Each structure stands twice: as C-alpha cells, then as structure tokens.
C-alpha cells in the first residue's frame, strides 16, 4: 500500500466521472494525500457544481477555479495553495483541448488560432504550472502529466493534438532537467484510449478502443483506476529515482508492430 499521508496534491482536469484525472484523484486520496482540486469555471457555474458533487467523497482541502488560459487565475490558485498549505508536493496536470475541426481532415489545414490554442492549453500550461509550483515544492515533489501515443505516431483523427502531446513529452524532459536539482521529478503517463469527455472529440474513438482490445498483449484497454495506480506510484517515494520519463499504461499496445 502506497502511503502519501501528509502530502499535498493538486489535481487539475477533472470534468466528470470518466476523466482520467478522476481516477488519479481517487487513488491519491486512497493513499492518504491531501487533495486540492481545480475546475474550469463557466458563466453558469455548471462545471463547478458537477465537479464539486463528484469529488465530495474525497473531501478535498481546496476546491479552486483555474482556467489556464488566464495567468491571473493561475496565480490566484497558487496563492491560495501557498496561504492554506504552505507547500505543494504533487502536481497532476490533466489538461488538453483542441477544436474538433482541427482533429480531423487534412492536418495541413489546421487553423493558426486552433494550433495556438491547442498548444497553449495542452502543452504550455504544464510549463506555466510547473514554474509557479516550483517555489512551493520546498521539500521536493512530483509533477505528472498525461500524454498519448499520438505524440510519437500518426494516429487518425488526432492531428494537432499529436503535435501538442509531442511538445508535452519534450517539455517533461526539459522540466525534469531544470527541476531535478531541486528534488522535483517530472514524468508523464501515456495511457491507452479510454472513453472520456476529451476523447469523445476524437473521431472513431470506439474503433480505436476495440482495436486495442484485439491487438494489445493483455487483449484489453485500461481503466482510469489503473492509470491512477501508476500515477500514485510515480508520485510516491517508491519512484524517487524516476524522472523525465514517459510510462506507458496501455495494456502493452505500444510495443506491438501490427
């Protein structure tokens, strides 16, 4: 049993009970971590209400709005963490977005605005959050993000998000090199296809899942809780020598040639 008692963990990216971030939050809570949860605010407050009801059983210490396209909101989030917790031990980055029209069709027709927004939210946000989290990780820490095979291979209907994930994985390595002397580790999990709100925008997602179930060595795809278990391990002292890595949690699909 992993023990994260006394560790302060900020989890971003929970949208509903299918979110991979939700699976990670559950396992961090199970291991004893103090949770802070962020949500994407909207004008009607629907997302706040939905996420609040979902995470209530986890009894989060902090529940904060955070739109990573707004620097002032990011700053406010971490000011609350500093004031309430004094330190941060774990940062979970589960943020990605691209316009649906920029995921399908000819990649060469990706719009400039769509390209920039996809990389700002899906890639740059990790860099920004890590830089602000750095001075709060006074006892060292662990930063973890989510990537996908589309960052290293051409996946149908993934297009600009593949570029964003490639940038994300490279950012993991550069951040690991920068933050390592501060005893802060930075890693990524490349999860197999899971039905989530984000993946629903990817055309043919069900076909992708069925293909993995037929081809992957374990003959199935993975669950949010399995990704959560791997995340909890990477955020624990058991993974103290691991940084700058991409861990595939995909039932072995990544190793297959055909």
C-alpha positions as CSV (number, residue, x, y, z in Angstrom):
1,X,0.0,0.0,0.0
2,X,1.5,3.3,-1.0
3,X,1.5,6.0,1.7
4,X,1.1,9.6,0.7
5,X,0.0,10.8,4.1
6,X,0.9,14.4,4.7
7,X,1.5,15.1,1.0
8,X,-0.4,18.0,-0.6
9,X,-1.5,17.1,-4.1
10,X,-3.2,19.5,-6.7
11,X,-5.2,17.7,-9.3
12,X,-6.3,19.5,-12.5
13,X,-8.5,18.4,-15.3
14,X,-11.5,16.6,-13.6
15,X,-14.6,17.1,-15.8
16,X,-16.7,14.1,-14.9
17,X,-16.5,10.5,-13.5
18,X,-14.9,9.3,-16.8
19,X,-12.0,11.7,-16.5
20,X,-8.6,10.1,-16.1
21,X,-7.9,12.8,-13.6
22,X,-10.8,11.5,-11.5
23,X,-9.2,8.1,-11.4
24,X,-5.9,9.6,-10.3
25,X,-7.6,11.7,-7.6
26,X,-9.3,8.7,-6.2
27,X,-6.1,6.7,-5.9
28,X,-4.2,9.7,-4.4
29,X,-6.9,10.0,-1.8
30,X,-6.8,6.3,-1.1
31,X,-3.1,6.7,-0.4
32,X,-3.7,9.4,2.1
33,X,-2.8,12.6,0.2
34,X,-4.4,15.9,1.0
35,X,-6.2,16.9,-2.2
36,X,-6.7,20.2,-3.9
37,X,-9.0,20.1,-6.9
38,X,-9.3,22.7,-9.7
39,X,-12.2,23.0,-12.2
40,X,-12.7,25.0,-15.3
41,X,-15.1,27.8,-14.4
42,X,-18.0,28.8,-16.7
43,X,-20.6,31.5,-16.7
44,X,-23.4,29.4,-15.3
45,X,-21.3,27.6,-12.8
46,X,-22.4,24.2,-14.1
47,X,-18.9,22.7,-14.2
48,X,-18.2,23.9,-10.6
49,X,-21.4,22.2,-9.4
50,X,-20.7,19.0,-11.3
51,X,-17.1,18.6,-10.2
52,X,-17.9,19.6,-6.6
53,X,-20.6,16.9,-6.3
54,X,-18.2,14.3,-7.8
55,X,-15.2,15.0,-5.6
56,X,-17.2,15.5,-2.4
57,X,-16.5,11.9,-1.1
58,X,-12.7,12.7,-1.4
59,X,-13.1,15.6,1.0
60,X,-10.7,17.9,-0.8
61,X,-9.0,20.6,1.3
62,X,-9.0,23.1,-1.6
63,X,-11.5,23.5,-4.5
64,X,-10.5,26.2,-6.8
65,X,-11.4,27.7,-10.3
66,X,-8.5,27.6,-12.7
67,X,-8.6,28.5,-16.4
68,X,-5.0,28.0,-17.6
69,X,-5.6,30.5,-20.4
70,X,-5.7,33.2,-17.8
71,X,-2.4,34.0,-16.0
72,X,-4.2,35.9,-13.2
73,X,-6.3,32.8,-12.4
74,X,-3.3,30.5,-12.3
75,X,-1.6,33.0,-10.0
76,X,-4.6,33.2,-7.7
77,X,-4.8,29.4,-7.5
78,X,-1.2,29.1,-6.3
79,X,-1.5,32.0,-3.9
80,X,-4.3,30.1,-2.2
81,X,-2.1,26.9,-2.1
82,X,0.7,29.0,-0.5
83,X,-1.6,30.6,2.1
84,X,-3.5,27.4,3.0
85,X,-0.9,24.7,2.7
86,X,2.4,26.5,2.7
87,X,3.9,23.9,0.4
88,X,3.0,21.6,-2.5
89,X,4.2,18.1,-3.0
90,X,2.4,16.8,-6.0
91,X,1.0,18.5,-9.2
92,X,-1.2,16.4,-11.5
93,X,-1.6,18.0,-15.0
94,X,-4.5,16.5,-16.9
95,X,-5.3,19.4,-19.3
96,X,-5.8,19.1,-23.0
97,X,-8.0,20.8,-25.6
98,X,-8.3,21.2,-29.4
99,X,-11.1,22.4,-31.6
100,X,-12.9,19.4,-33.1
101,X,-12.4,20.7,-36.6
102,X,-8.6,20.7,-36.0
103,X,-8.6,17.0,-35.1
104,X,-9.9,15.6,-38.3
105,X,-9.3,16.2,-42.0
106,X,-6.1,17.3,-43.5
107,X,-3.5,18.3,-40.9
108,X,-2.1,20.9,-43.3
109,X,-5.4,22.8,-43.0
110,X,-5.1,23.3,-39.2
111,X,-6.1,26.9,-38.4
112,X,-3.5,29.2,-36.9
113,X,-5.8,30.0,-33.9
114,X,-6.6,26.3,-33.4
115,X,-3.0,25.3,-33.4
116,X,-2.0,28.0,-30.9
117,X,-4.9,27.3,-28.6
118,X,-4.2,23.5,-28.6
119,X,-0.6,24.0,-27.7
120,X,-1.3,26.8,-25.1
121,X,-3.8,24.6,-23.2
122,X,-2.3,21.2,-23.8
123,X,1.4,21.9,-23.7
124,X,2.3,25.4,-22.4
125,X,0.1,25.0,-19.4
126,X,2.4,22.3,-18.0
127,X,5.4,24.6,-18.3
128,X,3.5,27.5,-16.7
129,X,2.1,25.5,-13.8
130,X,5.4,23.8,-13.1
131,X,7.2,27.2,-13.0
132,X,4.7,28.5,-10.4
133,X,4.7,25.3,-8.4
134,X,8.5,25.2,-8.2
135,X,9.0,27.6,-5.3
136,X,6.1,25.8,-3.4
137,X,7.8,22.4,-3.6
138,X,10.2,23.3,-0.8
139,X,10.6,19.6,0.2
140,X,10.9,18.4,-3.4
141,X,8.0,17.0,-5.2
142,X,6.5,15.2,-8.2
143,X,4.9,16.7,-11.3
144,X,2.9,14.3,-13.5
145,X,1.1,14.9,-16.8
146,X,-0.9,12.8,-19.3
147,X,0.2,12.1,-22.8
148,X,-0.8,9.7,-25.6
149,X,0.7,7.5,-28.3
150,X,-0.4,10.1,-30.9
151,X,2.6,12.2,-29.7
152,X,5.1,9.8,-31.3
153,X,3.0,8.1,-34.0
154,X,0.4,9.4,-36.5
155,X,-3.0,8.5,-35.2
156,X,-6.2,9.0,-37.3
157,X,-8.3,12.0,-36.2
158,X,-5.6,13.2,-33.7
159,X,-3.8,15.7,-35.8
160,X,-2.9,18.9,-33.9
161,X,-3.3,17.1,-30.6
162,X,-0.4,14.8,-31.6
163,X,1.8,17.8,-32.0
164,X,0.7,19.1,-28.6
165,X,1.5,15.8,-27.0
166,X,4.9,15.6,-28.7
167,X,5.6,19.1,-27.3
168,X,4.3,18.0,-23.9
169,X,6.6,15.0,-23.8
170,X,9.6,17.2,-24.7
171,X,8.6,19.7,-22.1
172,X,8.6,16.8,-19.5
173,X,12.3,16.2,-20.3
174,X,13.3,19.9,-20.2
175,X,11.4,20.4,-16.9
176,X,12.9,17.3,-15.4
177,X,16.4,18.6,-16.2
178,X,15.6,22.0,-14.7
179,X,13.8,20.9,-11.6
180,X,15.9,17.8,-10.8
181,X,18.5,19.8,-8.7
182,X,15.5,20.9,-6.5
183,X,14.5,17.2,-6.0
184,X,11.4,17.8,-8.1
185,X,10.6,14.9,-10.5
186,X,8.6,15.4,-13.7
187,X,7.1,12.4,-15.6
188,X,4.3,11.5,-17.9
189,X,1.9,8.6,-18.3
190,X,0.9,7.6,-21.8
191,X,-2.5,5.9,-21.2
192,X,-4.3,3.7,-23.7
193,X,-7.5,5.0,-25.2
194,X,-10.3,5.5,-22.6
195,X,-13.7,6.9,-23.1
196,X,-13.6,10.3,-21.6
197,X,-15.1,13.7,-22.3
198,X,-11.9,14.8,-24.1
199,X,-11.5,11.6,-26.1
200,X,-15.2,11.8,-27.3
201,X,-13.9,14.6,-29.6
202,X,-11.6,12.1,-31.4
203,X,-13.4,10.6,-34.3
204,X,-13.6,6.8,-34.2
205,X,-12.6,6.5,-30.5
206,X,-14.7,3.4,-30.0
207,X,-13.0,1.7,-33.0
208,X,-9.6,2.6,-31.5
209,X,-10.6,1.0,-28.2
210,X,-11.8,-2.1,-29.9
211,X,-8.6,-2.3,-31.9
212,X,-6.5,-2.1,-28.8
213,X,-8.6,-4.9,-27.2
214,X,-7.8,-7.1,-30.2
215,X,-4.1,-6.3,-30.5
216,X,-2.7,-5.3,-27.1
217,X,-0.8,-8.1,-25.3
218,X,-3.3,-8.0,-22.5
219,X,-6.2,-8.1,-25.0
220,X,-8.0,-5.2,-23.3
221,X,-7.6,-1.5,-22.7
222,X,-7.0,0.1,-19.4
223,X,-9.2,1.8,-16.8
224,X,-8.9,5.2,-15.1
225,X,-8.0,3.5,-11.8
226,X,-5.2,1.6,-13.4
227,X,-3.8,4.9,-14.6
228,X,-4.4,6.3,-11.1
229,X,-2.4,3.4,-9.6
230,X,0.6,4.2,-11.9
231,X,0.3,7.9,-11.1
232,X,0.2,7.3,-7.4
233,X,3.4,5.2,-7.7
234,X,5.2,7.9,-9.7
235,X,4.2,10.5,-7.1
236,X,5.4,8.3,-4.2
237,X,8.9,7.8,-2.7
238,X,8.9,4.4,-4.4
239,X,9.6,6.2,-7.7
240,X,12.3,8.5,-6.2
241,X,14.8,7.7,-8.9
242,X,12.5,8.2,-11.8
243,X,12.2,11.5,-13.7
244,X,11.9,12.7,-17.3
245,X,10.2,9.5,-18.3
246,X,7.0,8.5,-20.2
247,X,5.4,5.5,-18.7
248,X,3.0,3.6,-21.0
249,X,-0.1,2.3,-19.2
250,X,-1.8,0.9,-22.2
251,X,-2.1,-2.9,-21.8
252,X,1.1,-3.2,-23.8
253,X,-0.2,-1.8,-27.0
254,X,2.8,0.5,-27.6
255,X,5.2,-2.5,-28.1
256,X,3.2,-4.0,-31.0
257,X,4.3,-3.6,-34.6
258,X,0.9,-4.5,-36.1
